[in-house]
Amino acid sequence: MDMERHNVEMRKGSSAVDAGGAMPYSAPSYKVAVEKDIVYRVAEGFWDEGPDHGIPNAAELAMTVKAPHRLALEMDVYSPKGDGGASRPLLLMMHGGAYLIGSKNEKGQTEWCRYFASLGYVAASIDYRLGFPLSRHGLLEAEDNALEDAGAALQYLLEREDLRVDAGRVFAAGTSAGAAMALGLAYGRAGGTPPPFRIRAVANLWGYVRDLSILENAFVPILSFQSEADPIVPYREGFPLGIRLAGRAYGTKAVFDRARELGIPCEHFPCPEKAHRLHLDANGVLTPRFAEIRDRMTTFFAATFLYD
């Protein structure tokens, strides 16, 4: 597998740190406690989780959209046991599913969260509002709603004093639509609107942005994975699923190239699989790529601790 990588000096005093450099914590250290189904906000929407029937069937699901109603949005929180009283980094994980399907219980999300909690992080997998009328306006509104929910989830976690989250060490990660949400949290919206939170680094797993100009809003390292032959989200730029109704999107290669131009620390891993979802196979079983992504995330995130 070819790797595209760009290293930028990130200084503390006179020391330069490679964005993909040494990892201070390489193995699980803690047992993990899990809080399930925590309501973090109530909002108007269509539904907040759906069976993972696959993206090709998502359009059929969109045809079932009716009137919105009040939803109690939930998250699962994974915390290290016995780590003393020190503050903890936070990882916010968001599933994919074209804003129509998926849930916080997807195996990849739960396993990533459990692993990072074993390293000393607080990790949270969230549900968010899904469903939209089958139109471009409906999709864009769903994207906005999901990003708003992610912000609410992050605010909830930062306000939970018992979790001891360090607001200066917050990481965002997601797959597909969830990766678009992670980038939105880190970089805000087009038009120079600054992001409302400080995100330390992003794991962009086959995600996208609607406007590359948002990368000018902040300076947040980005780790990306995507198939060069992704059938759902364009690798460079185009229309998700090849459908113009979905609107133009810029995939991981376009994001990487623009981030590199701006001097943002970034690593990009193009993958040869002819698949969209790289961490799970068609039966929902973890693939070898899952562990590689997990380990790259660990290294990439942990390197930021070196310039605290």
C-alpha positions in Angstrom: 0.0 0.0 0.0 1.4 3.4 -1.0 1.4 6.0 1.7 1.3 9.7 1.1 2.6 11.7 4.1 3.4 15.2 4.9 5.4 16.2 8.0 5.3 19.7 9.4 7.4 21.1 12.2 5.2 21.7 15.2 7.2 23.5 17.8 7.3 23.6 21.5 10.3 25.9 22.3 12.8 24.8 19.7 11.8 21.2 19.4 10.3 19.9 16.1 7.7 17.1 16.3 6.8 14.8 13.4 2.9 14.6 13.2 3.2 10.9 12.8 6.1 10.4 15.2 6.8 8.4 18.3 3.9 7.0 20.4 4.3 7.4 24.1 1.6 4.8 24.9 1.7 1.6 22.8 -0.3 -0.9 24.7 -3.6 -1.0 26.7 -3.0 -0.1 30.3 -6.5 0.0 31.9 -9.7 -2.0 32.3 -12.7 -0.2 30.7 -16.0 0.9 32.2 -18.9 1.5 29.8 -21.9 3.8 30.4 -24.7 2.8 28.0 -27.5 4.9 26.5 -26.8 8.2 28.1 -29.2 10.9 26.8 -27.1 13.9 25.8 -29.8 16.0 24.1 -33.4 16.0 22.9 -34.1 17.3 19.4 -36.6 17.3 16.6 -35.8 14.6 14.0 -36.9 11.5 12.1 -35.0 8.8 13.8 -31.6 8.4 15.6 -30.4 4.9 14.7 -31.2 2.4 12.0 -30.3 -1.1 11.0 -27.1 -1.3 8.9 -28.7 -2.6 5.7 -26.0 -1.0 3.5 -25.8 2.3 1.5 -27.6 0.9 -1.6 -30.8 0.5 0.5 -30.5 3.9 2.1 -32.5 5.6 -0.6 -35.4 3.2 0.0 -35.3 4.2 3.6 -35.4 7.9 2.7 -38.7 7.2 1.0 -40.2 6.4 4.4 -39.5 9.8 5.9 -42.6 11.3 7.5 -43.1 14.1 10.0 -40.2 14.7 12.5 -40.7 14.2 16.2 -38.8 14.6 19.5 -35.9 12.3 19.8 -33.8 11.5 22.9 -30.3 11.2 21.4 -28.0 8.8 23.2 -24.3 8.0 23.5 -22.2 5.3 25.1 -19.1 6.4 27.1 -16.0 4.3 27.6 -13.7 5.3 30.5 -10.5 3.9 31.9 -10.6 2.3 35.3 -8.0 3.0 38.0 -6.2 5.8 36.1 -6.0 8.1 39.1 -7.2 11.7 39.2 -5.4 13.0 36.1 -7.3 14.7 33.3 -8.0 12.5 30.3 -7.9 13.0 26.5 -11.3 12.5 24.8 -12.1 10.7 21.6 -15.5 11.4 20.0 -16.5 8.7 17.5 -19.3 9.1 14.9 -20.6 6.3 12.7 -21.4 6.6 9.0 -24.5 5.6 7.0 -25.4 8.4 4.6 -27.4 10.2 7.4 -30.0 7.4 7.1 -28.6 4.2 8.7 -26.1 3.1 11.4 -25.8 3.5 15.2 -23.4 4.0 18.0 -23.4 0.2 18.4 -21.6 -0.5 15.2 -18.8 -2.9 15.9 -16.0 -0.8 14.6 -17.1 2.2 16.7 -17.4 0.2 19.9 -14.1 -1.6 19.4 -12.2 1.6 18.7 -13.8 3.3 21.7 -13.0 0.3 24.0 -9.4 0.3 22.8 -8.8 4.0 23.3 -10.4 3.9 26.8 -7.9 1.2 27.6 -5.1 3.6 26.8 -6.5 6.2 29.2 -8.9 8.2 27.0 -12.5 8.9 27.6 -14.1 7.6 24.3 -17.7 8.1 23.3 -19.8 6.7 20.4 -22.9 8.7 19.6 -26.2 8.4 17.9 -27.4 11.5 16.1 -30.4 12.5 14.0 -30.9 10.5 10.8 -33.4 10.7 8.0 -34.3 13.4 5.5 -36.7 14.1 2.7 -35.2 12.8 -0.6 -33.8 16.1 -1.9 -30.6 18.1 -1.9 -32.0 20.5 0.7 -33.1 17.6 2.8 -29.6 16.1 2.8 -27.8 19.3 3.5 -30.2 19.9 6.5 -29.5 16.4 7.7 -25.7 17.2 7.6 -26.3 20.4 9.6 -28.4 18.6 12.1 -25.9 15.8 12.6 -23.1 18.3 13.1 -25.2 20.2 15.6 -25.8 17.0 17.5 -22.0 16.2 17.5 -21.3 19.6 19.0 -24.0 19.0 21.7 -22.4 15.6 22.5 -19.0 17.1 22.8 -20.3 19.9 25.0 -22.1 17.3 27.3 -18.8 15.4 27.7 -16.8 18.5 28.5 -19.3 19.5 31.2 -19.2 16.1 32.9 -16.7 16.9 35.6 -16.6 13.2 36.7 -15.1 12.2 33.3 -12.2 14.6 33.9 -11.9 15.5 30.2 -9.0 17.8 29.2 -10.6 20.3 26.9 -7.2 20.8 25.3 -6.9 17.2 24.2 -10.1 16.5 22.3 -9.9 14.2 19.2 -12.7 13.6 16.6 -13.0 10.5 14.4 -15.6 9.0 12.2 -16.4 6.9 9.2 -18.0 8.3 6.0 -20.7 10.7 7.1 -19.3 10.5 10.6 -15.9 11.6 9.3 -17.6 14.6 7.6 -19.0 15.5 11.0 -15.5 15.1 12.6 -14.0 17.5 10.0 -16.9 19.9 10.6 -16.3 19.9 14.3 -12.6 20.7 13.7 -12.9 23.2 10.9 -16.3 24.8 11.1 -18.3 26.0 8.1 -17.5 27.7 4.8 -17.3 31.5 4.8 -14.6 31.7 7.4 -16.8 30.7 10.3 -14.5 29.5 13.1 -15.2 26.1 14.7 -16.8 26.3 18.1 -14.5 23.8 19.7 -10.7 23.2 19.7 -10.1 19.8 18.2 -6.6 18.4 18.6 -6.6 16.0 15.6 -9.1 14.3 13.3 -9.3 10.7 11.9 -11.0 11.2 8.5 -12.0 7.6 7.6 -13.4 7.8 4.0 -15.1 11.1 4.7 -15.6 14.3 2.8 -16.1 18.1 3.0 -18.5 20.2 1.0 -16.1 23.1 0.6 -12.3 22.9 0.8 -12.2 26.5 2.0 -13.1 25.4 5.5 -9.5 24.1 5.9 -8.5 27.7 6.2 -10.5 28.2 9.4 -8.3 26.2 11.7 -5.0 24.2 12.0 -5.9 20.7 13.0 -3.9 17.6 12.0 -5.7 15.1 9.8 -5.2 11.4 9.4 -7.1 9.9 6.4 -7.9 6.5 5.0 -10.0 5.7 1.9 -10.2 3.3 -1.0 -9.0 4.8 -4.3 -11.9 3.0 -5.9 -14.5 4.0 -3.2 -18.0 3.4 -4.8 -19.8 5.8 -2.4 -17.7 8.8 -1.5 -15.5 10.3 -4.2 -11.8 9.8 -3.5 -11.0 13.2 -5.0 -14.1 15.1 -5.9 -17.5 14.3 -7.3 -21.0 13.3 -6.3 -21.6 10.7 -3.6 -23.0 7.5 -5.1 -22.5 9.3 -8.5 -25.9 11.0 -7.9 -26.0 14.8 -8.6 -28.8 15.2 -6.1 -26.3 14.5 -3.4 -24.3 17.6 -4.3 -20.6 17.9 -4.9 -18.2 16.5 -2.3 -14.4 16.5 -1.8 -13.0 13.2 -0.5 -9.8 12.4 1.4 -7.4 12.9 -1.4 -8.7 16.4 -2.1 -8.7 17.2 1.6 -5.1 15.9 2.0 -3.9 17.9 -1.0 -5.4 21.1 0.2 -4.3 20.6 3.8 -0.7 20.0 2.6 -0.9 23.2 0.6 -1.9 25.0 3.8 0.9 23.4 5.9 -1.5 21.4 8.0 0.1 18.2 9.4 -1.6 15.3 7.6 -1.2 11.7 6.7 -3.1 10.0 3.9 -3.4 6.2 3.3 -4.9 5.3 0.0 -6.1 1.7 0.0 -6.5 -0.8 -2.9 -9.8 -2.4 -1.7 -12.8 -1.7 -4.0 -14.9 -0.9 -1.0 -16.3 2.0 0.9 -16.3 0.7 4.4 -12.8 -0.6 5.0 -12.9 -1.7 8.7 -15.8 -4.1 8.4 -16.6 -6.8 5.8 -20.0 -7.4 4.2 -21.0 -9.5 7.2 -20.0 -6.8 9.7 -16.9 -8.6 10.8 -13.7 -6.6 11.6 -11.2 -6.7 8.8 -7.4 -6.5 9.1 -7.6 -2.9 8.0 -9.5 -2.1 11.3 -6.3 -2.9 13.4 -4.1 -0.9 11.0 -6.4 2.2 11.3 -6.6 1.7 15.1 -2.8 1.7 15.4 -2.3 4.6 13.0 -4.8 6.6 15.0 -3.0 5.8 18.2 0.3 7.0 16.9 -1.1 10.1 15.2 -3.1 11.2 18.2 -0.4 10.4 20.7 2.2 12.4 18.9 0.3 15.5 19.7 1.0 14.9 23.4 4.6 15.5 22.8 4.2 19.2 22.3 2.0 19.9 25.3 
